[in-house]
Amino acid sequence: MKKPFLTLEQLKEIVKKYPTPFHIYDEKGIRENARKLKEAFAWNKGYKEYFAVKATPNPFIINILKEEGCGVDCSSYTELMLAKALGYRGDDIMFSSNVTPAEEFVKARELDAIINLDDITHIEFLEKTAGIPKVICCRYNPGGVFITTNGIMDNPGNAKYGFTKEQIIEGFRILKEKGAEQFGIHAFLASNTLSNDYYPALARILFELAVELRSKTGVDIRFINLSGGIGIPYRPEDKPNDIMVIGEGVRKAYEEILVPEGMGDIALYSELGRYMLAPYGHLVATAIHEKNIYKHYIGLDACAVNLMRPAMYGAYHHITVMGKEDAPCDHMYDVTGSLCENNDKFAVDRMLPKVDIGDLIVIHDTGAHGYSMGYNYNGKLRSAELLLKEDGSVQLIRRAETPMDYFATFDFCDYYKSLAEDMNPGKQ
Ligand SMILES: *Cc1c(COP(=O)(O)O)cnc(C)c1O
């Protein structure tokens, strides 16, 4: 059973002030989870989580993680701006980008962020545009197929990211020659893994690489970044990861591979996004239409612009019809949004209790890669984001877009005046 982190009574109060749709986040859940992650890696002295900003780029949320000791992982200019505004500097910022524009490297250097290079040609590009820093990281791609004892996890050989083995050896030599002094390695080989084996298997690959890189290039390896990829149970029948087991599995690999080589002082980093936040966000919507043709449809006031994953990947998101948690799921529906796109469906052939117009609908696990993947197709506007605080109160942490946000990029021309007049009659 997947249960919402708020009750129907709480939601009824909230929608009096903040109309649906909105995303709401659970501060208590976020903090408890972040503390548990820290505990799982407490055996490693330098361990640090750099929250992947792209998952949930909201300063109020990131600030909670900051209070829990997390840094940030950025991959664009605006994410670096957000990091700066939140008071992050230096080695509290990881800059893990790819196909990076020059001005982003300049910005990252300005903030003294740790730069994680995605390609061997970026060494020269970085040197020309922003200079080679003392601390540098390179992203590794082992190629081929990534297999653990659980079977095939993903296909790095098809991924655009990272250096090959030969390139990272060569790259470290060049970087050392150009003045880099402290090195890190990074890899991201599989996404949303529901297995306690992913991090330990990845760690083994990177630890062995670290030993090889040190012996072949003589560089000083200071940290290994295991990046993101730990998944969450989107489906009620999914078995959740056990972060303590994951931390222990990584420790075992560390003691087997790094410690005997005298490399037992290497810090471990992570760049988790989904694992940090996905379960602690709900998209809350209202059922506004019911339609019965060849199938039965429930239409919501939210649509794929509020949560793109089902439309984009066919991703499963659990749905709770609030107040009907214990009612039998004896109706089969497609739960849809209003886009003129037939893939705008939050669920297809989903068994739910009978839904009535006006029912409040909770779509689960939208705390990461939810709001942030939003877009404006069909002129739809992005929703508000709310925070359910530990004391039970609710705070607006991002207002909903208005039509003026949608039209703001016309503010250089005359049409804008007419658009603004419609929005604010008499004010222009
Ligand atoms: C997206 C991303 C992450 C976070 O991934 P999750 O699947 O949310 O854990 C971490 N690092 C990099 C470089 C990424 O692109």
The ligand as an ORCA input file, in Angstrom:
! r2SCAN-3c Opt
* xyz 0 1
  C      20.479     13.482    -13.488
  C      21.812     13.376    -12.874
  C      21.952     13.000    -11.535
  C      20.783     12.597    -10.664
  O      20.174     11.465    -11.147
  P      19.015     10.709    -10.304
  O      18.580      9.636    -11.240
  O      17.970     11.723    -10.051
  O      19.653     10.200     -9.080
  C      23.221     12.976    -11.000
  N      24.308     13.311    -11.734
  C      24.215     13.665    -13.035
  C      25.439     14.036    -13.780
  C      22.970     13.699    -13.651
  O      22.876     14.036    -14.942
*
